[in-house]
Amino acid sequence: MTSYEAIEIFEMIKAAYPGIYAKKARDEKAVEEFISLYMENFGGEPFEIVRAAVSDLIKKSKFPPNISEVWEQVQRQKDLEEFQTREEIEEAGEMSQEDREAFENALIAFYKA
C-alpha cells in the first residue's frame, strides 16, 4: 500500500463517519498521523485487501475501525483469499488429501484464536 492509497482509506473512513472525521479532515497533522499509522501497519499489505477489510468493518460498526480491528480483518481477508486459491487448486485436482487436511486444520486454529 502506498501513502496515496492510505489517503484513499482515510477518505473512505471520513465519508463513512463524517461527524467524527469532519474536524480531523481539516487538521493536517491528524491526516498525516493517520497516513503514517496506516503506512506503518499496512504499508506491506496489498491495497485491495486493506480497502476490503476497512469496507467490511465500516459495514459492521457505527464507529470507525481501530488499527487492531483493521489488522484482524486484513488477516481474515488474506486467509479468505488463500482459501479461495486453495479451492481453485482443489477443483483442478492438484491438492493432495494431506494438504487439504493441513489447510483445514490451520483455518480451524486461526478462527479459534
VMD Tcl script that draws the C-alpha trace (Angstrom):
set ca {
  {0.00 0.00 0.00}
  {1.27 3.47 -0.86}
  {0.74 6.73 1.01}
  {-1.70 7.79 -1.72}
  {-3.69 4.64 -1.09}
  {-3.61 5.36 2.66}
  {-5.17 8.74 1.85}
  {-7.88 6.89 -0.05}
  {-8.54 4.77 3.05}
  {-8.74 7.96 5.13}
  {-11.22 9.45 2.66}
  {-13.29 6.28 2.79}
  {-13.45 6.34 6.60}
  {-14.12 10.09 6.61}
  {-17.06 9.61 4.25}
  {-18.48 6.78 6.35}
  {-18.13 8.68 9.65}
  {-18.50 12.37 8.72}
  {-19.42 13.53 12.22}
  {-16.30 12.02 13.74}
  {-13.85 12.87 10.96}
  {-15.12 16.32 9.92}
  {-12.75 18.13 12.25}
  {-9.85 15.70 11.72}
  {-10.07 16.14 7.95}
  {-9.32 19.85 8.39}
  {-6.41 19.11 10.73}
  {-3.39 18.48 8.53}
  {-1.42 16.93 11.39}
  {-4.23 14.46 12.16}
  {-4.36 13.40 8.50}
  {-0.58 12.96 8.42}
  {-0.70 10.88 11.61}
  {-3.45 8.70 10.12}
  {-1.44 8.13 6.96}
  {1.73 7.42 8.93}
  {-0.07 4.95 11.18}
  {-1.62 3.11 8.26}
  {1.66 3.03 6.36}
  {3.47 1.71 9.43}
  {0.93 -1.05 9.96}
  {-0.25 -1.85 6.43}
  {2.43 -0.48 4.09}
  {3.47 -4.00 3.14}
  {-0.07 -5.22 2.54}
  {-1.88 -5.18 -0.80}
  {-4.12 -2.11 -1.00}
  {-7.11 -4.12 -2.24}
  {-7.02 -6.27 0.89}
  {-6.76 -3.30 3.26}
  {-9.56 -1.48 1.44}
  {-11.79 -4.57 1.56}
  {-11.03 -5.02 5.27}
  {-11.90 -1.40 6.10}
  {-15.02 -1.59 3.94}
  {-16.21 -4.72 5.77}
  {-15.61 -3.08 9.14}
  {-17.48 0.07 8.10}
  {-20.49 -2.05 7.20}
  {-20.49 -3.67 10.66}
  {-19.86 -0.76 13.03}
  {-21.25 2.61 13.97}
  {-17.75 3.68 14.96}
  {-14.54 3.99 12.92}
  {-12.35 0.90 13.00}
  {-9.21 0.96 15.10}
  {-5.89 -0.43 13.91}
  {-6.29 -3.79 15.67}
  {-9.72 -4.32 14.08}
  {-8.35 -3.49 10.65}
  {-5.35 -5.76 11.24}
  {-7.59 -8.70 12.22}
  {-9.83 -8.11 9.21}
  {-6.82 -7.87 6.88}
  {-5.67 -11.26 8.16}
  {-9.16 -12.70 7.53}
  {-9.17 -11.23 4.03}
  {-5.78 -12.79 3.31}
  {-6.96 -16.14 4.68}
  {-10.10 -15.95 2.57}
  {-8.04 -15.14 -0.50}
  {-5.74 -18.09 0.21}
  {-8.74 -20.34 0.86}
  {-10.26 -19.35 -2.48}
  {-6.95 -20.06 -4.18}
  {-6.79 -23.45 -2.45}
  {-10.35 -24.22 -3.56}
  {-9.40 -23.42 -7.15}
  {-6.39 -25.72 -6.89}
  {-8.53 -28.42 -5.30}
  {-11.14 -28.11 -8.03}
  {-8.38 -28.58 -10.56}
  {-7.40 -31.75 -8.70}
  {-3.94 -30.51 -7.76}
  {-4.28 -30.58 -3.94}
  {-3.45 -33.73 -2.05}
  {-5.61 -35.03 0.78}
  {-2.76 -34.32 3.21}
  {-2.51 -30.69 2.06}
  {-6.28 -30.25 2.27}
  {-6.35 -31.55 5.85}
  {-3.40 -29.36 6.88}
  {-5.11 -26.32 5.40}
  {-8.43 -27.07 7.08}
  {-6.66 -27.56 10.44}
  {-4.87 -24.23 10.01}
  {-8.16 -22.45 9.32}
  {-9.79 -24.05 12.35}
  {-6.88 -22.99 14.56}
  {-6.97 -19.44 13.20}
  {-10.67 -18.95 13.83}
  {-10.47 -20.44 17.33}
  {-7.81 -17.86 18.28}
}
mol new
graphics top color blue
foreach p $ca { graphics top sphere $p radius 0.5 }
foreach p [lrange $ca 0 end-1] q [lrange $ca 1 end] { graphics top cylinder $p $q radius 0.2 }
display resetview
